[in-house]
Amino acid sequence: MSPQSMTGFARSEGTHGRYRIVWELRSVNGKGLDLRLRLPPGLERLEPDVRRLVAERFSRGNIQAALSVAASETKLEAVLNRDALDAILALRSQLGDVIDPAPLRLDTLLGIRGIVDIREAEDSDAAAAARDTAIQEGLEGALVALKQMRESEGAALAEVMSAQVTRISELAAVVEQDPSRSPEEIARRLSQQVAALLQDGASLDSTRLHAEAALLATKADLREEIDRLKAHVAAATELLEKGGPIGRRLDFLAQEFNRESNTICSKSNSAAVTSVGLELKVVIDQFREQVQNLE
């Protein structure tokens, strides 16, 4: 399964009877799944199903979904306002001895405002249900296309991030192999510092100084940081190969990468190691920026 980017666009267009149905989906980065839905008036009943279908396919991203349903031809019907007609007939009966008793003509009734309303014909329940099914099928097609685009972009991101993880591994190896980390070099530097202190201050306790030097040597050791970097590299590599919704876990690893690089820089007793640590921070920042795009 490929990792998914959270950015993408998809459009699905089709027809059902006299209706043209268009779905447009846009997806951008988000901490969770946030769907903003725009449905035509009268189709609000579709919202629960739309949200369910989106949640079945995506776990993160701000997704905008817009539906357009337009009729290619207008079907009109004449609707009789029975209450208004009854009121007119009752009035005519009351005025029977005043007005012409001849039967009312159809053109006369049509001329009375409110008796007949010409409006667009409503679909039958069966026709409306069939149209709703076509709308859902169009949405499913758009969701498939959106997922394919997100997976395509995710695969490209995974390649970039894999190269960054490889670089982090290489820099960790450089730190590990730096001569300043050898026990002999650490001992030599500490011996020089202790000797300088003893020379300048004869009253200093040499035993206490050697104990403090040993403690400093332990604190200056980068073995734990290097081992943790290696473990995080292995975990990140496994996640990128596994794919799926891995963004949150990679973001956590990016934080751990950053923590170890900070510690390496703070504990470094070599300009070369400090330089590598700073480069580590740059690569890790780039890695974390890319992680923000993954589901």
HURANOR-V160622 format. One record per residue. N is the residue number from 1. RES is the residue in one small letter. D_FIRST is the distance of its C-alpha to the first C-alpha in Angstrom with 2 decimals. Layout:
BEGIN
n=<N N>
res=<RES RES>
d_first=<D_FIRST D_FIRST>
END
This chain:
BEGIN
n=<1 2 3 4 5 6 7 8 9 10 11 12 13 14 15 16 17 18 19 20 21 22 23 24 25 26 27 28 29 30 31 32 33 34 35 36 37 38 39 40 41 42 43 44 45 46 47 48 49 50 51 52 53 54 55 56 57 58 59 60 61 62 63 64 65 66 67 68 69 70 71 72 73 74 75 76 77 78 79 80 81 82 83 84 85 86 87 88 89 90 91 92 93 94 95 96 97 98 99 100 101 102 103 104 105 106 107 108 109 110 111 112 113 114 115 116 117 118 119 120 121 122 123 124 125 126 127 128 129 130 131 132 133 134 135 136 137 138 139 140 141 142 143 144 145 146 147 148 149 150 151 152 153 154 155 156 157 158 159 160 161 162 163 164 165 166 167 168 169 170 171 172 173 174 175 176 177 178 179 180 181 182 183 184 185 186 187 188 189 190 191 192 193 194 195 196 197 198 199 200 201 202 203 204 205 206 207 208 209 210 211 212 213 214 215 216 217 218 219 220 221 222 223 224 225 226 227 228 229 230 231 232 233 234 235 236 237 238 239 240 241 242 243 244 245 246 247 248 249 250 251 252 253 254 255 256 257 258 259 260 261 262 263 264 265 266 267 268 269 270 271 272 273 274 275 276 277 278 279 280 281 282 283 284 285 286 287 288 289 290 291 292 293 294 295>
res=<m s p q s m t g f a r s e g t h g r y r i v w e l r s v n g k g l d l r l r l p p g l e r l e p d v r r l v a e r f s r g n i q a a l s v a a s e t k l e a v l n r d a l d a i l a l r s q l g d v i d p a p l r l d t l l g i r g i v d i r e a e d s d a a a a a r d t a i q e g l e g a l v a l k q m r e s e g a a l a e v m s a q v t r i s e l a a v v e q d p s r s p e e i a r r l s q q v a a l l q d g a s l d s t r l h a e a a l l a t k a d l r e e i d r l k a h v a a a t e l l e k g g p i g r r l d f l a q e f n r e s n t i c s k s n s a a v t s v g l e l k v v i d q f r e q v q n l e>
d_first=<0.00 3.79 6.63 9.04 12.66 15.22 17.44 17.65 20.14 20.36 23.48 24.25 27.82 29.67 32.99 34.32 38.03 39.77 36.88 34.50 31.27 29.15 26.14 25.14 22.22 22.00 19.64 20.49 19.90 20.92 21.19 20.21 19.75 22.97 23.66 26.86 27.94 30.83 32.21 35.50 38.50 38.75 35.03 34.36 33.88 30.40 29.11 27.96 25.85 24.35 23.41 21.90 19.69 18.48 17.85 15.80 13.14 13.59 14.68 16.19 18.15 21.62 21.38 24.51 24.89 28.13 29.54 32.52 34.54 37.67 40.24 41.43 44.82 46.76 48.26 51.30 53.34 56.67 56.69 60.08 60.87 62.96 64.23 65.50 67.19 68.89 70.16 71.64 73.29 74.72 76.14 77.66 79.30 80.78 82.19 83.44 87.05 86.28 83.93 83.93 83.07 81.49 77.95 75.13 73.59 69.82 69.99 71.78 69.07 66.32 68.24 68.10 65.18 62.73 63.83 61.06 57.65 55.72 51.98 48.65 48.20 45.54 43.18 43.79 41.54 40.00 39.45 37.91 35.50 34.48 33.98 31.83 29.62 29.35 28.50 25.64 24.31 24.55 22.62 19.75 19.71 19.78 16.92 14.70 15.99 15.54 11.85 11.51 13.75 12.11 8.74 11.21 13.16 10.46 9.65 13.45 13.92 11.74 14.10 17.06 16.24 15.64 19.08 20.53 19.47 21.01 24.09 24.40 24.41 27.05 29.20 29.11 30.39 33.11 34.26 34.27 36.42 38.79 42.41 43.23 41.12 43.20 45.55 48.48 47.82 47.27 50.50 52.38 51.46 52.32 55.56 56.59 55.95 57.85 60.68 61.00 61.21 63.83 65.84 65.94 66.56 68.63 68.56 64.81 63.86 62.22 60.70 59.09 57.86 56.23 54.53 53.21 52.09 50.14 48.44 47.57 46.20 43.90 42.69 42.19 39.98 36.37 35.03 33.20 31.59 30.44 29.04 27.12 25.75 24.54 22.89 21.16 20.01 18.50 16.75 15.41 14.24 12.41 10.68 9.75 8.36 6.48 5.07 5.70 9.49 10.88 13.77 16.50 16.02 15.94 18.99 20.72 20.19 21.58 24.61 25.06 24.91 27.57 29.69 29.91 30.78 33.48 34.93 35.05 36.98 39.33 40.11 40.41 43.87 43.15 42.84 40.32 38.02 38.45 37.50 34.28 33.55 34.04 31.69 29.11 29.59 29.10 25.78 24.58 25.72 23.78 20.61 21.27 21.93 18.51 16.94 18.88 16.83 13.44 12.60>
END
